[in-house]
Amino acid sequence: MGAEQPVVVERGPVSQFLTDNGFEHQYLGRDAAGVERLEVPREFLLPLCTALYAYGFNYLQCQCGYDLGAGQPLVSLYHLIKLADGADRPQEVRLQVKLPRQDPRLPSVYWIWKSADWQERETYDMYGIVFEGHPNLKRILMPEDWVGWPLRKDYITPDFYELQDAY
């Protein structure tokens, strides 16, 4: 019996384009729907997104956040679509950026895709991820004076929150 051969994962076309043009990222394979998944270091998010926009990814369908667990990184996720006339199925790619809980900052992509506006605000409001350069980064779901980030897995729900000016 010989040694097992390593499984070779062929990069998708978006990952190959980014690699050919010197953009650092990690190819994570495809999800169940066949969408390429890439992990991007936060310092390369803006240049990589600018390149993807120039490559034709003209629509940010979704930006959201999630928490990998107490003590683990927070994640900012971007689902991009290349809308083109006559395409049966548009090309899609999903980017993720892992951020340390102690410093969850990364640049806003609002200036590339305006649809990031309220989505980044919601992610900020629920997870405390700060999108630097966002034109109006403030709470969108919780009251302005709310303390903490309600969707973090280590969030402790306050026993009481007084509604002021409720009438």
N, C-alpha and C positions, 0 to 999 in steps of 0.2 A: 504494500500500500504506500502510495506516494503522499507527499505533503499536499494539503489542500491548496488549490489555486485561489489567489485573492480575487474577489469580485470586482470587476472594472465597471465603474459607473460613468457612463458617457454624459458629459455636460450638455445642458440644454442650449438652445441658440442664444438666449439672453446672456447666460453665464459665459458662453464662448465669446460673444461680442465684448463683454466687459473685460475678460481676460486678455483678449487680443489688443485692447486699448489701454491696458495697464491699470485697471480699477480693481483694487483689493476687495475681495469678498470670499465667502465660503459657500460652495454649492451644497445644498442640503437635499438634493433630489427633487422629486415631484410628489405632490400630494395626491389624494385619492381621485381628484378630478383632473389630474395631469398637469397642474399648474407648477411651474418651476418655483422653488423656494431658495432664497439666498439670505445669508447672514452677512450684515455689513457692519464694520466698525464705525462707531458714531462719528469719528473725525473725517470719514470718507462719505458720509451720507449725502451731503449737499452736492459735491462734485459728481458722485455716482448718479444721483437723481437727475441732475442737469443733463448728463450724458444719456440717460434713459429717455428723457423728454425729447432730446434731439434725435434719438433713435426711433421716436414715434409713439412713445407711451404718453399720450396726451390726456389721459383721464385717471385721476386718483379716485377709485371707486370707494375705498374705505381706508381710513387710518384709525387704529384703535390701540389700546394697551392691554396688557395682562400681566399678572404677577405669577412668577414661577414658584412662590412659596416663601414663607418667613425666612429671612436671611439670604434668600436667593435673589438674582437680578430681576428687575422689571423689564418688560419688553414693549417696544413700540413697533407696531406692525403696519405695513403699507401694502395695499393690493392695487396694482397698476394695470391698466388695460390700454392696448393699442387699438383705438377706434379707427377703422379705415372703411371707406366706401366699398361696398360689394363683398366684404369679408363674411363668410358663413359663420365662422367662429373667430372672434378677435383674439389676438395673442395676449396672454396674461402673465404676470409675474408677481410674486409675493416676496417682499423684503422684510427682514426683522432686524432690529437693533437691540442688543442687550445692554442694559444700563445698570450701574451699581446703585443700590438703594440709597446710599449716602450722598450720591451726586447724580440724580437722574435728569441730566440736561442733554439736549441735543438741538441742532438748528431746526428751525421751522421750515417746512417745505411750502408754506403758504405762497411764497413769491414765485414758485414754479406751478403749483396747482392751487387755485383759489378755493377749491372744494375742501381743502385742509382746514379752513377757518374754524368752523364749529366742531369739527372732529378733534382737532388738537386741543381745543378748549375743554371738551368733554374728557379727554384723556388726562389733561392737567387736573381737572376738577376731581376725578375719581381716583387717580393714581399718584398725583403729584409730580408727573413728568413735566419738566419745564422746557418749553419750546422757544429757544432764544431767537429773537427777531420777529416773533409773532406780533401783529399790529394791535391786538386787543386781548392779551392773555389774562383772562379773569374767569372766575367761576361762572358756570353756565347752568348747572343743575342745583347746586347747594347754595344756601345763603352765603353772602360774602364773608361773614364772620365765622363760618363753620371751621372747626379745628380738625385737621387730619384729612386723610384720603380714604373714603369709605370702601373702595373695592380692593384695597390692599389686604392681603391675607393675614397680616399682623395687626389690622385695625381693631381697636377696642371701641365698641359702640358706647356712646355716653348714656348714662342712666336717664338724663333729662335734658331736653333742649327747649328753652323758652321761646315761644313765638312772640316777637315784638311787633307792634302795629298790625295785629291780626284783624282788627276791626276797622 
